[in-house]
Amino acid sequence: MSLDVSPALLEKAERGEVDEREFVDCVRVSLPYAWELISSLVAQLKVDGTDFADNQVPPPSEQARGQLLRAMASDAIRGALQRHFGVQLAFQNCHRVAVFAPSEASAERHRRFTSVRAQILNQSEELRDC
């Protein structure tokens, strides 16, 4: 799954003039499942007033899974999303995305979520081939 880059944005990148807001919009349009999932988790943070929200529901299709993997695996995309939403993202398995609000309490929670122990404990037979 690649990004659907407009000719105008490609031309700007070739000249070296990429505006991150335009890049974020390109991600939003190109990866709608990933965008909606992350947006909904950020909204959940705000509604619940917490510093952590995560998704434990597998994507509805392989296309959606591909979008999520693309968003989380690309340093540029992930970094732009973190800056846009003002959160830190973390990822386990093929679908468990978590968002962390910037705070000292969430830093410790993020460290636990991204630990080797947490990754091992988050394994299951159903997710072996995801």
Residue pairs with C-beta under 8 A, 6 or more apart in sequence:
1 30
1 31
1 63
1 66
1 67
1 69
1 70
2 30
2 70
3 26
3 27
3 30
3 31
3 70
3 77
4 26
4 29
4 30
5 13
5 26
5 30
6 26
9 18
9 22
9 23
9 26
12 18
12 19
12 22
20 80
20 83
20 84
23 76
23 80
24 80
24 81
24 84
27 34
27 35
27 71
27 77
27 80
27 81
28 35
31 67
31 68
31 70
31 71
31 77
32 67
33 59
33 60
33 63
33 64
33 67
33 68
34 67
34 68
34 70
34 71
34 72
35 71
37 55
37 68
37 97
38 71
38 81
38 85
38 89
38 97
38 99
39 85
41 53
41 54
41 55
41 97
41 98
41 99
42 53
42 85
42 87
42 99
44 53
45 51
45 52
45 53
45 87
45 99
45 101
50 101
51 100
51 101
51 103
51 105
51 106
51 109
52 98
52 99
52 100
52 101
52 106
52 109
52 113
53 98
53 99
54 96
54 97
54 98
54 99
54 113
55 95
55 96
55 97
55 98
56 95
56 96
57 95
58 65
58 94
58 95
58 127
58 130
59 65
59 67
59 68
59 94
59 95
65 94
65 95
65 130
68 94
68 95
68 97
69 94
70 77
71 77
71 78
71 81
72 78
72 89
72 91
72 97
78 89
81 89
82 88
82 89
85 99
86 101
86 102
87 99
87 100
87 101
87 102
88 99
88 100
88 102
88 106
88 110
89 97
89 98
89 99
89 100
90 97
90 98
90 99
90 100
90 110
90 113
90 114
91 97
91 98
92 98
92 113
92 118
92 119
92 122
93 122
93 123
93 127
93 130
94 127
94 130
95 127
95 130
96 122
98 110
98 113
100 106
100 107
100 109
100 110
100 113
112 118
